[in-house]
Amino acid sequence: MKKITKRFIVWVVIVTSILLIPLVMQFPLFASEVQWNEAVAYGVILLAVGGGYELWRWLKTQGSMYRFAFGIGLLGIILLGWISGAVGIIGSENNSVNLMYWAIPAIGLIGSLISRFKPHGMVRTLFTMTLVQFLIPMVALIISPEVSWGNAGIIGVFIVNSIFALLFTVSALLFLRASTTDSNVNFS
C-alpha cells in the first residue's frame, strides 16, 4: 500500500473543497447571495493555495540566496498587483492604462517557465520586467496623453515605477549571485 503523504492530503482537501463549492452554494443561506462567478473565484483561490504550498515545498530545496531573490521578486509582483488594482498607479484604479501593469507578472511567469526557474534565466526575466516597468508610464504618456495622472502627477508615477523597478533589479542581481554562490541548487 502506498504511503499517504502530507502533500497528498493537502491536494485531497483542496480538490474536495473545490468539488463541494456547488453543493454548498445550494444551501438557502448562500443561494441568494453567492454568484457562480464567485464560486469560480473561490475555486481559483483554492488552487492558488495549493500552488503556493507546492512553491513553498520546492523553494525549501533551493539555496538561501535563490530563496531570497525569489522572495524579493515575488514581493514586487504582489505589491504591484495590489497597488495597481486597489488604487491605481497612473491616476485611479479605474484608469484603463493601469491594465498595462498586468504585463509584468505575465512576463515573470512566462520567463520563469521558459527558463525553468534557473538563476540565469531568472536574471534575464527580472531585467525584462524592470525594463517593462520603466516603459509603461512612457507608453501611457504616448498612447493616452489626456490620461489623468492623479495627485502624484507624472513625476510621482515615475518615482513609484522606479521603486518597483528597483525591487526587480535587486531580485535579478540576487539571482545572479545565487547562480555563483549556491552550489546546492536543485531544479528538479
N, CA, C and O atoms as a DFTB+ gen file, in Angstrom:
752 C
 N C O
     1  1       0.834      -1.177       0.000
     2  2       0.000       0.000       0.000
     3  2       0.883       1.246       0.000
     4  3       1.902       1.309       0.687
     5  1       0.471       2.214      -0.774
     6  2       1.249       3.439      -0.920
     7  2       1.160       4.286       0.346
     8  3       0.107       4.383       0.976
     9  1       2.278       4.892       0.697
    10  2       2.317       5.757       1.871
    11  2       1.575       7.063       1.566
    12  3       1.820       7.705       0.544
    13  1       0.674       7.442       2.460
    14  2      -0.070       8.687       2.287
    15  2       0.786       9.818       2.849
    16  3       1.143       9.828       4.027
    17  1       1.105      10.769       1.973
    18  2       1.968      11.880       2.371
    19  2       1.139      13.109       2.703
    20  3      -0.045      13.192       2.379
    21  1       1.788      14.056       3.353
    22  2       1.130      15.316       3.672
    23  2       0.732      16.049       2.387
    24  3      -0.315      16.695       2.334
    25  1       1.560      15.945       1.367
    26  2       1.274      16.574       0.082
    27  2      -0.022      16.015      -0.509
    28  3      -0.853      16.770      -1.013
    29  1      -0.189      14.711      -0.448
    30  2      -1.390      14.065      -0.963
    31  2      -2.625      14.551      -0.207
    32  3      -3.658      14.835      -0.813
    33  1      -2.515      14.645       1.106
    34  2      -3.637      15.080       1.946
    35  2      -4.022      16.520       1.606
    36  3      -5.206      16.842       1.504
    37  1      -3.023      17.383       1.431
    38  2      -3.301      18.781       1.093
    39  2      -4.098      18.857      -0.202
    40  3      -5.083      19.591      -0.279
    41  1      -3.680      18.100      -1.227
    42  2      -4.370      18.166      -2.509
    43  2      -5.752      17.502      -2.454
    44  3      -6.660      17.939      -3.162
    45  1      -5.930      16.483      -1.653
    46  2      -7.259      15.879      -1.497
    47  2      -8.206      16.892      -0.860
    48  3      -9.352      17.025      -1.289
    49  1      -7.733      17.608       0.160
    50  2      -8.573      18.621       0.816
    51  2      -8.923      19.740      -0.170
    52  3     -10.069      20.190      -0.206
    53  1      -7.962      20.187      -0.959
    54  2      -8.217      21.267      -1.919
    55  2      -9.207      20.831      -2.986
    56  3     -10.168      21.548      -3.264
    57  1      -8.990      19.674      -3.584
    58  2      -9.893      19.190      -4.636
    59  2     -11.288      18.933      -4.078
    60  3     -12.285      19.268      -4.717
    61  1     -11.362      18.344      -2.896
    62  2     -12.662      18.108      -2.270
    63  2     -13.377      19.427      -2.002
    64  3     -14.580      19.543      -2.236
    65  1     -12.644      20.410      -1.517
    66  2     -13.246      21.726      -1.256
    67  2     -13.786      22.353      -2.531
    68  3     -14.873      22.930      -2.532
    69  1     -13.028      22.240      -3.617
    70  2     -13.479      22.789      -4.895
    71  2     -14.745      22.075      -5.363
    72  3     -15.683      22.710      -5.845
    73  1     -14.762      20.753      -5.216
    74  2     -15.934      19.990      -5.649
    75  2     -17.160      20.264      -4.781
    76  3     -18.290      20.106      -5.244
    77  1     -16.952      20.667      -3.544
    78  2     -18.069      20.952      -2.643
    79  2     -18.655      22.356      -2.823
    80  3     -19.738      22.639      -2.312
    81  1     -17.965      23.222      -3.529
    82  2     -18.460      24.597      -3.707
    83  2     -19.862      24.619      -4.311
    84  3     -20.729      25.303      -3.769
    85  1     -20.131      23.894      -5.421
    86  2     -21.509      23.932      -5.969
    87  2     -22.553      23.383      -4.996
    88  3     -23.676      23.886      -4.954
    89  1     -22.203      22.371      -4.224
    90  2     -23.132      21.805      -3.257
    91  2     -23.443      22.814      -2.156
    92  3     -24.602      23.003      -1.787
    93  1     -22.419      23.450      -1.643
    94  2     -22.599      24.435      -0.571
    95  2     -23.422      25.617      -1.069
    96  3     -24.200      26.199      -0.314
    97  1     -23.251      25.966      -2.332
    98  2     -23.998      27.103      -2.877
    99  2     -25.490      26.832      -2.984
   100  3     -26.269      27.771      -3.147
   101  1     -25.906      25.580      -2.896
   102  2     -27.325      25.240      -2.983
   103  2     -28.065      25.504      -1.675
   104  3     -29.293      25.580      -1.668
   105  1     -27.337      25.644      -0.570
   106  2     -27.989      25.928       0.709
   107  2     -28.672      27.288       0.630
   108  3     -28.133      28.220       0.032
   109  1     -29.846      27.407       1.225
   110  2     -30.585      28.681       1.159
   111  2     -29.783      29.868       1.699
   112  3     -29.966      30.999       1.249
   113  1     -28.918      29.615       2.638
   114  2     -28.126      30.688       3.214
   115  2     -27.256      31.375       2.160
   116  3     -27.067      32.590       2.214
   117  1     -26.724      30.606       1.198
   118  2     -25.816      31.147       0.200
   119  2     -26.461      31.385      -1.158
   120  3     -25.964      32.190      -1.945
   121  1     -27.567      30.693      -1.442
   122  2     -28.140      30.689      -2.789
   123  2     -28.479      32.089      -3.296
   124  3     -28.290      32.378      -4.477
   125  1     -28.971      32.950      -2.430
   126  2     -29.363      34.276      -2.902
   127  2     -28.198      35.264      -2.912
   128  3     -28.276      36.298      -3.574
   129  1     -27.137      34.966      -2.200
   130  2     -26.042      35.923      -2.071
   131  2     -24.834      35.609      -2.947
   132  3     -24.198      36.528      -3.462
   133  1     -24.511      34.351      -3.122
   134  2     -23.295      33.975      -3.826
   135  2     -23.595      33.736      -5.299
   136  3     -24.503      32.978      -5.640
   137  1     -22.840      34.376      -6.156
   138  2     -22.989      34.209      -7.590
   139  2     -22.044      33.109      -8.076
   140  3     -21.079      32.775      -7.389
   141  1     -22.317      32.546      -9.253
   142  2     -21.477      31.469      -9.775
   143  2     -20.085      31.970     -10.125
   144  3     -19.117      31.217     -10.022
   145  1     -19.966      33.234     -10.538
   146  2     -18.625      33.741     -10.823
   147  2     -17.788      33.817      -9.539
   148  3     -16.564      33.697      -9.583
   149  1     -18.452      34.015      -8.407
   150  2     -17.744      33.980      -7.128
   151  2     -17.300      32.553      -6.806
   152  3     -16.224      32.347      -6.246
   153  1     -18.123      31.578      -7.158
   154  2     -17.753      30.178      -6.926
   155  2     -16.501      29.824      -7.724
   156  3     -15.621      29.120      -7.227
   157  1     -16.425      30.306      -8.945
   158  2     -15.218      30.081      -9.754
   159  2     -14.022      30.760      -9.097
   160  3     -12.927      30.199      -9.044
   161  1     -14.243      31.972      -8.598
   162  2     -13.154      32.690      -7.919
   163  2     -12.695      31.916      -6.680
   164  3     -11.498      31.858      -6.399
   165  1     -13.634      31.324      -5.939
   166  2     -13.253      30.530      -4.768
   167  2     -12.401      29.331      -5.185
   168  3     -11.420      28.993      -4.523
   169  1     -12.787      28.700      -6.284
   170  2     -12.001      27.571      -6.795
   171  2     -10.599      27.991      -7.198
   172  3      -9.629      27.285      -6.924
   173  1     -10.495      29.140      -7.848
   174  2      -9.177      29.652      -8.249
   175  2      -8.332      29.966      -7.012
   176  3      -7.133      29.690      -6.983
   177  1      -8.967      30.541      -5.998
   178  2      -8.236      30.846      -4.762
   179  2      -7.721      29.558      -4.120
   180  3      -6.578      29.507      -3.667
   181  1      -8.556      28.521      -4.080
   182  2      -8.119      27.247      -3.504
   183  2      -6.967      26.641      -4.312
   184  3      -6.027      26.091      -3.738
   185  1      -7.040      26.743      -5.642
   186  2      -5.926      26.252      -6.465
   187  2      -4.667      27.075      -6.225
   188  3      -3.563      26.530      -6.226
   189  1      -4.820      28.379      -6.019
   190  2      -3.667      29.227      -5.721
   191  2      -3.032      28.833      -4.386
   192  3      -1.810      28.867      -4.239
   193  1      -3.866      28.461      -3.421
   194  2      -3.336      27.991      -2.134
   195  2      -2.516      26.719      -2.352
   196  3      -1.424      26.574      -1.803
   197  1      -3.051      25.801      -3.156
   198  2      -2.308      24.575      -3.466
   199  2      -1.012      24.877      -4.203
   200  3       0.024      24.275      -3.919
   201  1      -1.069      25.812      -5.151
   202  2       0.141      26.216      -5.862
   203  2       1.155      26.855      -4.936
   204  3       2.357      26.624      -5.069
   205  1       0.675      27.657      -3.999
   206  2       1.571      28.257      -3.010
   207  2       2.238      27.205      -2.140
   208  3       3.414      27.322      -1.796
   209  1       1.479      26.181      -1.789
   210  2       2.043      25.078      -0.998
   211  2       3.140      24.356      -1.785
   212  3       4.199      24.045      -1.241
   213  1       2.878      24.092      -3.075
   214  2       3.886      23.434      -3.916
   215  2       5.120      24.308      -4.066
   216  3       6.246      23.813      -4.026
   217  1       4.907      25.613      -4.241
   218  2       6.026      26.546      -4.362
   219  2       6.860      26.547      -3.086
   220  3       8.089      26.532      -3.140
   221  1       6.191      26.566      -1.950
   222  2       6.902      26.549      -0.669
   223  2       7.738      25.279      -0.527
   224  3       8.885      25.335      -0.084
   225  1       7.164      24.136      -0.902
   226  2       7.907      22.859      -0.830
   227  2       9.132      22.903      -1.746
   228  3      10.215      22.458      -1.366
   229  1       8.951      23.442      -2.951
   230  2      10.045      23.486      -3.914
   231  2      11.139      24.458      -3.465
   232  3      12.327      24.166      -3.600
   233  1      10.734      25.609      -2.934
   234  2      11.733      26.597      -2.505
   235  2      12.580      26.083      -1.341
   236  3      13.720      26.517      -1.171
   237  1      12.039      25.165      -0.540
   238  2      12.813      24.604       0.568
   239  2      14.031      23.847       0.053
   240  3      15.007      23.680       0.784
   241  1      13.989      23.385      -1.203
   242  2      15.113      22.622      -1.749
   243  2      16.169      23.523      -2.377
   244  3      17.232      23.046      -2.774
   245  1      15.885      24.834      -2.472
   246  2      16.813      25.769      -3.118
   247  2      17.760      26.385      -2.086
   248  3      17.524      26.305      -0.880
   249  1      18.826      26.995      -2.580
   250  2      19.771      27.674      -1.717
   251  2      19.172      28.948      -1.134
   252  3      18.171      29.458      -1.639
   253  1      19.781      29.454      -0.082
   254  2      19.236      30.624       0.610
   255  2      19.235      31.877      -0.268
   256  3      18.279      32.650      -0.220
   257  1      20.272      32.094      -1.059
   258  2      20.313      33.272      -1.921
   259  2      19.208      33.201      -2.978
   260  3      18.582      34.214      -3.291
   261  1      18.974      32.028      -3.519
   262  2      17.913      31.829      -4.510
   263  2      16.555      32.140      -3.875
   264  3      15.737      32.841      -4.471
   265  1      16.317      31.624      -2.674
   266  2      15.044      31.871      -1.989
   267  2      14.844      33.360      -1.724
   268  3      13.741      33.884      -1.883
   269  1      15.915      34.035      -1.321
   270  2      15.834      35.467      -1.041
   271  2      15.525      36.234      -2.325
   272  3      14.681      37.130      -2.322
   273  1      16.201      35.890      -3.421
   274  2      15.952      36.539      -4.712
   275  2      14.520      36.304      -5.162
   276  3      13.855      37.224      -5.637
   277  1      14.049      35.087      -5.014
   278  2      12.686      34.735      -5.406
   279  2      11.684      35.531      -4.566
   280  3      10.695      36.041      -5.093
   281  1      11.938      35.634      -3.280
   282  2      11.044      36.371      -2.382
   283  2      10.953      37.843      -2.725
   284  3       9.864      38.418      -2.699
   285  1      12.074      38.463      -3.045
   286  2      12.077      39.886      -3.411
   287  2      11.272      40.097      -4.703
   288  3      10.465      41.023      -4.784
   289  1      11.491      39.248      -5.702
   290  2      10.747      39.365      -6.955
   291  2       9.261      39.141      -6.755
   292  3       8.439      39.877      -7.302
   293  1       8.911      38.123      -5.970
   294  2       7.507      37.836      -5.696
   295  2       6.855      38.977      -4.920
   296  3       5.709      39.334      -5.191
   297  1       7.569      39.544      -3.967
   298  2       7.064      40.687      -3.214
   299  2       6.769      41.857      -4.158
   300  3       5.739      42.519      -4.035
   301  1       7.683      42.102      -5.099
   302  2       7.463      43.177      -6.066
   303  2       6.211      42.953      -6.894
   304  3       5.439      43.885      -7.118
   305  1       6.004      41.725      -7.349
   306  2       4.820      41.419      -8.173
   307  2       3.546      41.548      -7.350
   308  3       2.555      42.102      -7.826
   309  1       3.561      41.042      -6.115
   310  2       2.364      41.129      -5.266
   311  2       2.017      42.581      -4.958
   312  3       0.856      42.976      -5.057
   313  1       3.019      43.377      -4.584
   314  2       2.764      44.792      -4.286
   315  2       2.291      45.546      -5.527
   316  3       1.398      46.389      -5.446
   317  1       2.892      45.239      -6.670
   318  2       2.488      45.896      -7.914
   319  2       1.023      45.583      -8.238
   320  3       0.258      46.485      -8.579
   321  1       0.635      44.316      -8.132
   322  2      -0.751      43.942      -8.392
   323  2      -1.713      44.570      -7.407
   324  3      -2.803      45.011      -7.774
   325  1      -1.298      44.605      -6.155
   326  2      -2.146      45.158      -5.109
   327  2      -2.356      46.659      -5.318
   328  3      -3.488      47.143      -5.294
   329  1      -1.270      47.383      -5.520
   330  2      -1.369      48.836      -5.652
   331  2      -2.068      49.233      -6.949
   332  3      -2.944      50.099      -6.946
   333  1      -1.680      48.599      -8.060
   334  2      -2.305      48.993      -9.333
   335  2      -3.780      48.588      -9.372
   336  3      -4.585      49.250     -10.027
   337  1      -4.138      47.516      -8.683
   338  2      -5.537      47.096      -8.655
   339  2      -6.375      47.850      -7.656
   340  3      -7.551      48.112      -7.910
   341  1      -5.799      48.207      -6.523
   342  2      -6.580      48.835      -5.455
   343  2      -6.748      50.341      -5.654
   344  3      -7.862      50.856      -5.564
   345  1      -5.664      51.040      -5.922
   346  2      -5.743      52.497      -6.036
   347  2      -5.236      53.017      -7.366
   348  3      -5.474      54.175      -7.710
   349  1      -4.546      52.183      -8.113
   350  2      -4.004      52.607      -9.399
   351  2      -2.678      53.330      -9.234
   352  3      -2.479      54.074      -8.274
   353  1      -1.795      53.111     -10.156
   354  2      -0.510      53.811     -10.146
   355  2      -0.613      55.063     -11.004
   356  3      -0.156      56.137     -10.612
   357  1      -1.212      54.915     -12.170
   358  2      -1.428      56.056     -13.054
   359  2      -2.867      56.504     -12.838
   360  3      -3.804      55.887     -13.345
   361  1      -3.028      57.567     -12.091
   362  2      -4.371      58.047     -11.769
   363  2      -5.063      57.104     -10.809
   364  3      -4.453      56.609      -9.862
   365  1      -6.353      56.855     -11.058
   366  2      -7.123      55.979     -10.182
   367  2      -7.103      54.551     -10.712
   368  3      -6.589      54.285     -11.799
   369  1      -7.671      53.634      -9.926
   370  2      -7.719      52.228     -10.333
   371  2      -8.627      52.025     -11.546
   372  3      -8.532      50.999     -12.220
   373  1      -9.493      52.975     -11.828
   374  2     -10.397      52.878     -12.974
   375  2      -9.743      53.312     -14.284
   376  3     -10.336      53.177     -15.354
   377  1      -8.547      53.822     -14.196
   378  2      -7.841      54.290     -15.383
   379  2      -7.362      53.074     -16.185
   380  3      -6.613      52.248     -15.664
   381  1      -7.783      52.961     -17.429
   382  2      -7.502      51.768     -18.228
   383  2      -6.013      51.562     -18.510
   384  3      -5.597      50.438     -18.790
   385  1      -5.208      52.611     -18.444
   386  2      -3.780      52.420     -18.708
   387  2      -3.107      51.601     -17.607
   388  3      -2.025      51.053     -17.815
   389  1      -3.739      51.517     -16.443
   390  2      -3.195      50.671     -15.371
   391  2      -3.207      49.193     -15.729
   392  3      -2.494      48.400     -15.115
   393  1      -4.013      48.814     -16.720
   394  2      -4.057      47.409     -17.147
   395  2      -2.720      46.965     -17.743
   396  3      -2.414      45.773     -17.765
   397  1      -1.929      47.917     -18.222
   398  2      -0.619      47.555     -18.780
   399  2       0.293      46.918     -17.733
   400  3       1.199      46.160     -18.081
   401  1       0.064      47.215     -16.470
   402  2       0.904      46.651     -15.415
   403  2       0.748      45.136     -15.297
   404  3       1.604      44.475     -14.709
   405  1      -0.334      44.576     -15.848
   406  2      -0.505      43.122     -15.814
   407  2       0.494      42.416     -16.718
   408  3       0.673      41.201     -16.622
   409  1       1.148      43.176     -17.599
   410  2       2.185      42.578     -18.449
   411  2       3.379      42.122     -17.616
   412  3       4.065      41.171     -17.990
   413  1       3.629      42.778     -16.510
   414  2       4.816      42.458     -15.707
   415  2       4.716      41.083     -15.055
   416  3       5.648      40.292     -15.201
   417  1       3.625      40.751     -14.336
   418  2       3.543      39.377     -13.819
   419  2       3.478      38.336     -14.934
   420  3       3.973      37.220     -14.774
   421  1       2.864      38.703     -16.070
   422  2       2.820      37.763     -17.196
   423  2       4.228      37.476     -17.704
   424  3       4.566      36.326     -17.983
   425  1       5.047      38.512     -17.825
   426  2       6.447      38.327     -18.235
   427  2       7.182      37.476     -17.207
   428  3       7.957      36.588     -17.564
   429  1       6.935      37.752     -15.924
   430  2       7.577      36.975     -14.863
   431  2       7.219      35.503     -14.930
   432  3       8.091      34.644     -14.797
   433  1       5.950      35.206     -15.134
   434  2       5.507      33.813     -15.200
   435  2       6.058      33.117     -16.441
   436  3       6.616      32.023     -16.349
   437  1       5.902      33.748     -17.593
   438  2       6.361      33.133     -18.842
   439  2       7.876      32.963     -18.842
   440  3       8.387      31.908     -19.220
   441  1       8.599      34.007     -18.416
   442  2      10.063      33.920     -18.373
   443  2      10.557      32.866     -17.400
   444  3      11.530      32.165     -17.674
   445  1       9.881      32.756     -16.260
   446  2      10.272      31.751     -15.264
   447  2      10.053      30.342     -15.793
   448  3      10.886      29.458     -15.593
   449  1       8.934      30.140     -16.466
   450  2       8.651      28.813     -17.015
   451  2       9.603      28.467     -18.165
   452  3      10.076      27.334     -18.259
   453  1       9.881      29.430     -19.030
   454  2      10.805      29.175     -20.145
   455  2      12.198      28.843     -19.626
   456  3      12.859      27.937     -20.133
   457  1      12.641      29.589     -18.603
   458  2      13.982      29.355     -18.060
   459  2      14.012      28.201     -17.071
   460  3      15.068      27.850     -16.543
   461  1      12.843      27.612     -16.822
   462  2      12.690      26.523     -15.855
   463  2      13.250      26.918     -14.478
   464  3      13.826      26.100     -13.761
   465  1      13.061      28.176     -14.145
   466  2      13.426      28.744     -12.843
   467  2      14.930      28.684     -12.562
   468  3      15.344      28.786     -11.407
   469  1      15.729      28.523     -13.577
   470  2      17.187      28.526     -13.374
   471  2      17.665      29.961     -13.169
   472  3      17.125      30.881     -13.783
   473  1      18.668      30.167     -12.315
   474  2      19.076      31.524     -11.945
   475  2      19.390      32.444     -13.124
   476  3      18.945      33.592     -13.133
   477  1      20.144      31.971     -14.117
   478  2      20.494      32.856     -15.235
   479  2      19.258      33.270     -16.027
   480  3      19.169      34.413     -16.475
   481  1      18.317      32.372     -16.203
   482  2      17.070      32.713     -16.875
   483  2      16.224      33.667     -16.055
   484  3      15.552      34.541     -16.602
   485  1      16.256      33.497     -14.738
   486  2      15.518      34.397     -13.855
   487  2      16.122      35.805     -13.903
   488  3      15.403      36.799     -13.799
   489  1      17.444      35.880     -14.060
   490  2      18.100      37.193     -14.190
   491  2      17.555      37.908     -15.421
   492  3      17.166      39.073     -15.344
   493  1      17.527      37.219     -16.545
   494  2      17.009      37.823     -17.782
   495  2      15.539      38.211     -17.632
   496  3      15.123      39.283     -18.071
   497  1      14.772      37.345     -17.020
   498  2      13.346      37.615     -16.830
   499  2      13.133      38.864     -15.982
   500  3      12.323      39.722     -16.331
   501  1      13.848      38.965     -14.883
   502  2      13.655      40.109     -13.987
   503  2      14.185      41.407     -14.584
   504  3      13.616      42.468     -14.330
   505  1      15.248      41.355     -15.362
   506  2      15.704      42.567     -16.041
   507  2      14.692      42.995     -17.110
   508  3      14.512      44.190     -17.344
   509  1      14.038      42.039     -17.754
   510  2      12.983      42.365     -18.713
   511  2      11.802      43.007     -17.994
   512  3      11.212      43.968     -18.487
   513  1      11.460      42.467     -16.821
   514  2      10.383      43.055     -16.029
   515  2      10.732      44.486     -15.628
   516  3       9.863      45.359     -15.626
   517  1      11.996      44.732     -15.289
   518  2      12.445      46.079     -14.929
   519  2      12.268      47.028     -16.109
   520  3      11.757      48.136     -15.949
   521  1      12.689      46.591     -17.291
   522  2      12.573      47.427     -18.486
   523  2      11.114      47.761     -18.775
   524  3      10.788      48.913     -19.060
   525  1      10.239      46.769     -18.704
   526  2       8.818      46.998     -18.965
   527  2       8.227      47.926     -17.907
   528  3       7.383      48.767     -18.216
   529  1       8.666      47.773     -16.667
   530  2       8.182      48.652     -15.594
   531  2       8.497      50.111     -15.922
   532  3       7.660      50.987     -15.709
   533  1       9.698      50.375     -16.436
   534  2      10.067      51.733     -16.824
   535  2       9.291      52.213     -18.052
   536  3       8.965      53.396     -18.153
   537  1       8.995      51.307     -18.980
   538  2       8.346      51.694     -20.229
   539  2       6.856      51.999     -20.087
   540  3       6.317      52.790     -20.861
   541  1       6.189      51.395     -19.124
   542  2       4.732      51.547     -19.012
   543  2       4.296      53.009     -18.889
   544  3       3.414      53.420     -19.643
   545  1       4.861      53.822     -17.982
   546  2       4.389      55.213     -17.938
   547  2       4.734      55.995     -19.209
   548  3       4.001      56.905     -19.597
   549  1       5.851      55.639     -19.858
   550  2       6.195      56.313     -21.116
   551  2       5.181      55.970     -22.204
   552  3       4.741      56.847     -22.948
   553  1       4.814      54.698     -22.293
   554  2       3.814      54.271     -23.269
   555  2       2.472      54.921     -22.950
   556  3       1.767      55.355     -23.861
   557  1       2.110      54.993     -21.675
   558  2       0.849      55.628     -21.278
   559  2       0.838      57.089     -21.693
   560  3      -0.192      57.607     -22.124
   561  1       1.960      57.745     -21.566
   562  2       2.077      59.150     -21.955
   563  2       1.901      59.321     -23.463
   564  3       1.323      60.307     -23.919
   565  1       2.402      58.357     -24.230
   566  2       2.320      58.436     -25.691
   567  2       0.923      58.060     -26.195
   568  3       0.334      58.785     -26.996
   569  1       0.395      56.920     -25.722
   570  2      -0.880      56.447     -26.279
   571  2      -2.102      57.134     -25.680
   572  3      -3.176      57.133     -26.282
   573  1      -1.942      57.713     -24.512
   574  2      -3.083      58.344     -23.855
   575  2      -2.643      59.638     -23.171
   576  3      -2.614      59.710     -21.943
   577  1      -2.296      60.672     -23.969
   578  2      -1.779      61.906     -23.367
   579  2      -2.802      62.623     -22.488
   580  3      -2.426      63.426     -21.635
   581  1      -4.093      62.340     -22.688
   582  2      -5.131      63.003     -21.900
   583  2      -5.362      62.327     -20.551
   584  3      -6.212      62.769     -19.778
   585  1      -4.618      61.263     -20.259
   586  2      -4.832      60.491     -19.040
   587  2      -4.572      61.350     -17.802
   588  3      -3.674      62.191     -17.780
   589  1      -5.379      61.112     -16.786
   590  2      -5.200      61.805     -15.519
   591  2      -4.122      61.086     -14.713
   592  3      -4.214      59.880     -14.483
   593  1      -3.126      61.808     -14.295
   594  2      -2.027      61.201     -13.537
   595  2      -2.291      61.224     -12.037
   596  3      -1.455      60.770     -11.255
   597  1      -3.432      61.742     -11.631
   598  2      -3.807      61.729     -10.220
   599  2      -3.032      62.755      -9.421
   600  3      -2.387      63.642      -9.979
   601  1      -3.104      62.623      -8.103
   602  2      -2.436      63.562      -7.208
   603  2      -0.919      63.468      -7.292
   604  3      -0.222      64.451      -7.043
   605  1      -0.407      62.300      -7.638
   606  2       1.046      62.113      -7.688
   607  2       1.667      62.851      -8.862
   608  3       2.821      63.273      -8.784
   609  1       0.934      63.012      -9.932
   610  2       1.466      63.657     -11.126
   611  2       2.421      62.729     -11.864
   612  3       2.683      61.608     -11.427
   613  1       2.926      63.207     -12.969
   614  2       3.810      62.393     -13.802
   615  2       5.080      62.019     -13.048
   616  3       5.530      60.875     -13.118
   617  1       5.651      62.959     -12.339
   618  2       6.894      62.686     -11.594
   619  2       6.657      61.613     -10.540
   620  3       7.467      60.698     -10.391
   621  1       5.555      61.719      -9.811
   622  2       5.233      60.728      -8.789
   623  2       5.058      59.331      -9.368
   624  3       5.497      58.347      -8.773
   625  1       4.415      59.247     -10.533
   626  2       4.228      57.952     -11.192
   627  2       5.578      57.357     -11.577
   628  3       5.806      56.161     -11.395
   629  1       6.471      58.187     -12.106
   630  2       7.800      57.679     -12.467
   631  2       8.592      57.255     -11.231
   632  3       9.381      56.313     -11.303
   633  1       8.397      57.926     -10.114
   634  2       9.077      57.531      -8.869
   635  2       8.546      56.182      -8.383
   636  3       9.329      55.313      -7.998
   637  1       7.224      56.000      -8.398
   638  2       6.636      54.718      -7.984
   639  2       7.132      53.594      -8.887
   640  3       7.479      52.517      -8.404
   641  1       7.168      53.839     -10.195
   642  2       7.676      52.836     -11.131
   643  2       9.141      52.524     -10.865
   644  3       9.567      51.378     -11.003
   645  1       9.909      53.529     -10.487
   646  2      11.329      53.310     -10.177
   647  2      11.502      52.431      -8.947
   648  3      12.437      51.634      -8.879
   649  1      10.611      52.570      -7.984
   650  2      10.691      51.732      -6.780
   651  2      10.453      50.269      -7.152
   652  3      11.181      49.387      -6.694
   653  1       9.442      50.009      -7.977
   654  2       9.192      48.632      -8.412
   655  2      10.333      48.111      -9.278
   656  3      10.739      46.956      -9.153
   657  1      10.846      48.969     -10.156
   658  2      11.978      48.562     -10.997
   659  2      13.186      48.224     -10.131
   660  3      13.939      47.301     -10.442
   661  1      13.372      48.970      -9.046
   662  2      14.476      48.682      -8.128
   663  2      14.298      47.314      -7.473
   664  3      15.260      46.556      -7.348
   665  1      13.083      46.999      -7.059
   666  2      12.826      45.676      -6.469
   667  2      13.170      44.559      -7.456
   668  3      13.814      43.578      -7.086
   669  1      12.739      44.708      -8.714
   670  2      13.020      43.682      -9.717
   671  2      14.508      43.599     -10.044
   672  3      15.033      42.513     -10.288
   673  1      15.185      44.744     -10.049
   674  2      16.627      44.747     -10.313
   675  2      17.387      44.079      -9.176
   676  3      18.306      43.296      -9.417
   677  1      17.009      44.383      -7.943
   678  2      17.659      43.734      -6.791
   679  2      17.450      42.225      -6.866
   680  3      18.381      41.456      -6.631
   681  1      16.246      41.806      -7.189
   682  2      15.978      40.377      -7.317
   683  2      16.838      39.757      -8.408
   684  3      17.385      38.671      -8.220
   685  1      16.966      40.433      -9.546
   686  2      17.799      39.919     -10.642
   687  2      19.259      39.784     -10.210
   688  3      19.914      38.785     -10.509
   689  1      19.755      40.784      -9.512
   690  2      21.152      40.729      -9.058
   691  2      21.358      39.621      -8.020
   692  3      22.409      38.981      -7.986
   693  1      20.352      39.402      -7.181
   694  2      20.452      38.308      -6.209
   695  2      20.418      36.952      -6.913
   696  3      21.109      36.022      -6.495
   697  1      19.618      36.830      -7.977
   698  2      19.631      35.587      -8.756
   699  2      20.988      35.380      -9.416
   700  3      21.484      34.256      -9.497
   701  1      21.581      36.469      -9.884
   702  2      22.915      36.367     -10.476
   703  2      23.918      35.868      -9.436
   704  3      24.767      35.024      -9.723
   705  1      23.803      36.397      -8.254
   706  2      24.687      35.954      -7.161
   707  2      24.387      34.501      -6.777
   708  3      25.300      33.733      -6.474
   709  1      23.118      34.135      -6.790
   710  2      22.722      32.766      -6.440
   711  2      23.307      31.764      -7.418
   712  3      23.627      30.636      -7.043
   713  1      23.447      32.172      -8.671
   714  2      23.982      31.245      -9.672
   715  2      25.445      30.921      -9.414
   716  3      25.941      29.893      -9.875
   717  1      26.143      31.786      -8.682
   718  2      27.555      31.532      -8.397
   719  2      27.807      31.059      -6.972
   720  3      28.807      30.388      -6.716
   721  1      26.910      31.402      -6.030
   722  2      27.181      31.061      -4.632
   723  2      26.474      29.811      -4.147
   724  3      27.024      29.071      -3.331
   725  1      25.268      29.562      -4.631
   726  2      24.515      28.400      -4.151
   727  2      24.839      27.190      -5.023
   728  3      24.241      26.987      -6.079
   729  1      25.776      26.411      -4.567
   730  2      26.160      25.220      -5.345
   731  2      25.191      24.071      -5.146
   732  3      25.225      23.092      -5.892
   733  1      24.312      24.183      -4.129
   734  2      23.388      23.083      -3.845
   735  2      22.004      23.324      -4.420
   736  3      21.032      22.738      -3.943
   737  1      21.893      24.175      -5.437
   738  2      20.593      24.478      -6.018
   739  2      20.091      23.257      -6.774
   740  3      20.808      22.669      -7.584
   741  1      18.861      22.891      -6.498
   742  2      18.234      21.705      -7.108
   743  2      17.048      22.166      -7.939
   744  3      16.113      22.741      -7.383
   745  1      17.048      21.938      -9.242
   746  2      15.982      22.398     -10.104
   747  2      15.068      21.297     -10.584
   748  3      14.382      21.467     -11.591
   749  1      15.038      20.190      -9.904
   750  2      14.156      19.113     -10.361
   751  2      12.806      19.204      -9.718
   752  3      11.936      18.375      -9.988
